[in-house]
Amino acid sequence: MAFELMASMMCADFGCLQQEVKKLDEAGIDSFHIDIMDGRYVPNYAMSLNDLRYIARSTSKPLDVHLMIEHPNNTINLFLDSLRKGDTVYIHPEAEYHPSTTLQKIIDKGMVPGIAINPGTSVETVMEMLQIVDKVLVMSVNPGSAGQMFMPYVRKKYEKLTRLREEMGFEIYWDGACSADKIKEYAPMGVKGFVLGTTLLFGHDEPYDEILKKIRNLDI
């Protein structure tokens, strides 16, 4: 079964970011997931606009940009102007007064529009937006930091979204506490891609190509 694997770059070694990007690229990662945090929407700071620009220059692979910031409409063009057509940009609907306006700006720039849904956000509250986005990033942990525990009640959210996926024309992606057993369970349900962080990809004494090979060869 084919599924996409995205590297959560906030978990990478920033002491050698150039080598990290190169190794992941050569290992066959599908895209680079970039978490932007403002310290307000989430109580943490992560990657910066300059980090995004550097990675965009360093790889031809798609970028998967997750904006965990308040009122992204105010600064969305800073990010869009640093990306390439076909890159993905996720916003959190709760962070914006009129999220559809921000999503339209993403579409108009030739980017892939997406929304990120927190564990405490119900599918029903984003139903209208499901009709205009191409990707839905489901958070299996509260956003803001790596290394958190999976929240089991999120499974029901995945089940609801898989029933709506074909009707509304979006794909489902997993973010947070992604382990091999979660890929084996949720890929057959219809989850298209998985963001890999410290649980599976980073901080292990094994080359990235070997790790990715094992993941892609899981018995699903």
C-alpha positions in Angstrom: 0.0 0.0 0.0 1.4 3.4 -1.0 1.4 6.3 1.4 3.4 9.5 1.7 6.1 10.2 4.4 6.9 13.7 5.5 9.8 14.7 7.6 9.0 16.9 10.6 11.9 19.3 10.3 11.4 20.9 13.7 12.8 17.6 15.0 15.9 17.7 12.8 19.5 18.5 14.0 19.8 22.3 13.3 23.5 22.1 13.9 23.8 20.5 10.5 20.5 21.4 8.7 22.1 21.3 5.2 23.2 17.7 5.8 19.9 16.7 7.3 18.0 18.0 4.2 20.4 16.3 1.9 20.3 12.9 3.7 16.5 12.9 3.9 16.2 13.9 0.2 18.5 11.1 -0.8 16.8 8.6 1.5 13.5 9.2 -0.4 11.4 11.3 1.9 8.3 12.5 0.0 8.1 16.0 1.4 9.5 18.3 4.1 7.0 19.3 6.9 7.8 22.7 8.3 6.1 23.8 11.5 5.8 27.6 12.0 4.8 28.7 15.5 4.3 32.2 16.9 4.2 31.6 20.6 0.6 32.8 20.8 -1.6 30.3 18.9 0.6 27.6 20.5 2.8 28.1 23.6 6.0 27.5 21.7 8.3 28.8 18.9 9.5 26.4 16.2 10.8 27.1 12.7 11.2 30.5 11.1 10.5 32.0 7.7 14.2 31.9 7.0 14.3 28.2 7.8 11.5 27.7 5.3 13.3 29.7 2.7 16.5 27.7 3.2 14.9 24.3 2.9 13.0 25.5 -0.2 16.3 26.4 -1.8 17.9 23.1 -0.7 15.5 20.6 -2.2 13.2 20.1 -5.1 10.9 18.0 -3.0 7.6 19.6 -2.0 7.2 21.5 1.2 4.4 20.9 3.6 4.0 24.1 5.7 2.0 24.0 8.9 1.1 27.5 10.1 0.4 27.4 13.9 0.0 31.2 14.1 -2.8 33.6 15.0 -4.5 35.4 12.1 -2.4 33.9 9.3 -4.2 36.1 6.8 -2.1 39.0 8.0 1.2 37.5 7.0 0.3 34.7 4.6 2.0 36.4 1.6 5.3 36.2 3.4 5.1 32.5 3.3 3.5 32.1 -0.1 6.1 34.3 -1.7 8.8 32.0 -0.3 7.2 28.8 -1.6 6.8 27.1 -5.0 3.6 26.2 -6.8 2.4 22.8 -5.6 3.7 23.2 -2.0 1.1 22.7 0.7 0.0 25.3 3.3 -2.1 24.3 6.3 -3.9 26.8 8.5 -5.9 26.3 11.7 -9.5 27.4 11.2 -9.7 28.6 14.9 -6.8 31.0 14.3 -8.6 33.1 11.7 -11.7 35.2 11.6 -12.4 34.2 8.0 -10.4 31.1 7.2 -11.9 30.8 3.7 -10.3 34.1 2.7 -6.9 32.9 3.7 -7.4 29.5 2.0 -8.4 31.4 -1.2 -5.1 33.3 -1.1 -3.3 30.0 -0.9 -5.2 28.7 -3.9 -4.7 31.9 -5.9 -0.9 31.5 -5.5 -1.0 28.0 -6.9 -0.4 26.2 -3.6 -2.3 23.3 -2.2 -4.8 24.5 0.5 -5.1 22.6 3.7 -6.5 22.8 7.2 -5.1 21.4 10.4 -7.6 20.0 12.9 -6.7 19.9 16.6 -7.8 17.0 18.8 -10.4 19.2 20.4 -11.8 20.5 17.1 -14.8 18.6 15.8 -15.2 17.7 12.2 -18.7 19.3 12.2 -17.2 22.8 12.8 -15.0 22.6 9.7 -17.5 20.9 7.4 -17.8 23.9 4.9 -14.0 24.2 4.6 -13.7 20.5 3.7 -15.3 21.4 0.4 -12.5 23.8 -0.6 -9.4 22.2 0.8 -7.3 19.5 -0.8 -5.7 18.2 2.4 -6.8 17.8 6.0 -4.0 17.4 8.6 -5.4 15.7 11.7 -3.5 16.4 14.8 -3.3 13.3 17.0 -1.7 15.4 19.8 -2.2 19.0 20.8 -0.1 21.2 18.5 3.1 22.9 19.8 5.7 20.4 20.7 7.2 17.1 19.8 7.2 13.8 21.8 3.6 13.9 23.0 1.4 10.9 23.6 -1.3 9.9 21.0 -4.9 10.8 22.0 -7.0 7.7 21.4 -10.3 9.6 21.0 -8.9 11.1 17.8 -9.7 7.8 16.0 -13.3 8.8 15.7 -12.3 11.9 13.9 -10.4 9.9 11.3 -13.4 7.6 10.9 -15.7 10.6 10.2 -13.2 12.1 7.7 -12.7 8.9 5.8 -16.5 8.7 5.2 -16.4 12.3 3.8 -13.1 12.1 1.9 -14.4 11.0 -1.5 -17.6 13.0 -1.4 -15.7 16.3 -0.7 -12.5 15.6 -2.5 -9.7 15.9 0.1 -6.9 13.7 1.4 -6.2 12.9 5.1 -2.8 13.3 6.7 -1.6 12.3 10.2 0.5 14.6 12.4 1.8 13.7 15.9 3.1 10.6 17.8 3.3 8.6 14.5 4.5 5.1 15.2 4.7 2.0 12.9 1.6 0.5 14.5 -0.3 3.7 13.7 0.7 3.6 10.1 -0.3 -0.1 9.9 -3.7 0.7 11.4 -4.6 4.0 9.7 -3.1 3.7 6.2 -5.7 1.0 5.3 -8.4 3.4 6.6 -7.5 5.9 4.0 -4.9 8.2 5.6 -2.8 9.3 2.7 0.4 10.5 4.5 2.2 10.6 7.8 4.4 13.3 9.4 7.4 11.5 10.9 9.1 13.0 14.0 11.1 11.7 17.0 9.0 8.5 17.3 10.1 7.0 14.0 12.6 9.1 12.1 14.8 11.5 14.1 17.2 10.8 16.9 17.7 7.1 16.1 21.1 5.4 15.5 20.1 4.3 12.0 20.4 5.9 8.6 17.3 7.7 7.2 17.2 5.5 4.1 17.1 2.3 6.3 14.3 3.8 8.5 12.2 4.9 5.5 12.7 1.5 3.8 11.4 -0.3 6.9 8.4 2.0 7.1 7.5 1.5 3.4 7.9 -2.3 3.8 5.5 -2.5 6.7 3.1 -5.5 6.5 -0.1 -3.6 5.7 
